[in-house]
Amino acid sequence: MSIQSDDYDSPWKEIMEVYFNDFMAFFFPDIAEEVDWDRGYTFLDKELQQVVQDAELGRRFADKLAQVWRRDGDEAWVLVHIEVQGQEEAAFAKRMYVYNYRIFDRYNRPVASLAVLADQKPGWKPQSFGYELWGCEIGIKFPVVKLLDYSERWKELEESHNPFAIAVMAHLKTRGTRSDELERKRWKIYLIKHLYKCGYRKEDVINLFKFIDWIMSLPEDLDDLFWQEVRQYEEEKNMPYVTSVERIGIKKGIQQGIQQGIQQGIQQGRRDGLIEAIEMGLSIKFGAIGLKLLPEIRAMADLNRLEMIKEAIKAAHDVSELEELLK
């Protein structure tokens, strides 16, 4: 029986938010050395969505925009795009280019675009996009990490105490056990035991446990056996980090994450439909003058307000009436 993966985006996005500096140190160590981590960092997810929301370049996954400080004191913007789709995408490099120049255009700051690829195709490793016309050249080159490449560096992963070594091991064994439930259970137990042996704090064990449990899903019968072995191992080591209560919390958190993702998808679909209807109404009724309002409208997240604007177009006699409404 083939084991299907439920959700790869959410666990990767969540663990990156919790351990962002570790993420950078593991995948992009040279860049991480240039960041002043003592000054902290800020994720700008809402700002990123406003910048790229109308870029019809394929589905976005765990895109992150982070504001960090360089060691020389300058402010920097880092666009981190994690590709968790698991398959080749022709428009990927173009999307990286579009995101980069749109963020630069919005903030007038240098942007570093970084990519982590989690697909299964060894030969697919897009690292640049550009074109030339009549002596005019434009484009982008960006650093790329391929998770598949770590399959030949297993010993290095086992010896590392960076949380993302565990994440990569879990990813590789999830991919490698798609059609073997028993083998997946065996590797899942192995990785959990490895968590305890690495000497992580209880909080880190629970965070990484949740990641492993999320992506290395098992059928119910094997999942029950898995938890029995975990409980027995904890008792032997006198390390009751993941108790039955915490298990319920982990399971509940995963389900909530999935439900939130579904709800967000529904909301996004409704929002896209409203904006499309507004664009059509503006174009038909007011032409190019009306379409000048689109950038401000596309930046809105309030569905009720978008609905109100759509209805207001029908009654409006002049664009100025809509401009007053936008204020």
C-alpha positions, 0 to 999 in steps of 0.5 A: 500500500502506498502511503500518501502525505497529507500536508508538507507545507504546514510542518516545514513552515512551522518549524522554520518559524520556530528555528529560523536562525538554525534554518539559516545556519544549516542550509545557508551557513555563509549567509547566516554568518553575515546576519546579526542574530542578536538584533533579532528578526521579523517575519513579514508574511502579510507584506509578502502576500501583498507583494506577490498576491497577483503573481499567477506563477503557480501555487506558493507553498512555504514562502517566507519574507524575513527582515534581518540585520547584517553584522555591518549594521545595515538592514537587509531583506531575505526572501526564503522560499521553501519548495515542498511540492515534491515535483518539478515546476517549470515556472519556479525560477521565474517566480523567484525572479518576480518575487525578488524584484517586486519586493525590491520595488516595494521596499527599495532594499536589497533582497536575497532570494533563497530556495530549498527544494524537496522534490525527488528529481535529482537533475532538477535544480533551478538556480537562475532566470533571465533573458537578453534582448538587443544588448539589454540583459536582466535576471537573477541567480539564487542559492539553492539547497536540494534535500535529496542531496543529503541522502549521501550525507546521512552520517553527517546528519546524525552527528549534527545537533541542528534541528534541521538535520532531524527535519531532513532525515525525517523528510528523506525517510518519509519519501523513501518509505512511501510504499512500506508502512512497516519500514516507515514505522521503524525509521520513525521510531529510530528518529524519535530515539535519536531526538532523545540521544541528541540531548535536546531540551524538552521543548525542542524534543516536543517541537521536533517530535511534532514535525516527525509525527506530522510528516511520517504519517502511519495507519492507525494500527501501526500508529498505536504500536508506534506510540506504545514503543515511544511510551516504553522508551520514555519510561526506560530512559526516565524522560517522559517528554511526550506524555499521553496528554501531550500526544493528544495536544500534538494530534489536535494541533496537527488537525487544527493546522490542516483545518486552518489550511482548508479554511484559508484556501476557501477564504482565498478562493472567495477573495480571488473571486471578488477581486476578479469581479471587481476588476471586471466591473471597473473595466466595463463601467469605467475603463482604464481610469477605473482600473487604476484603483485595482492595486489598492483594492488588491491589497485589501484582506477584508472580504466584507469590504471587498463585497461592499466595493463590488456592490458599490461599482454597480451604483456608482456614477463616477470613479470619484465615488469609489475613491471616497469609499476606498478612503 
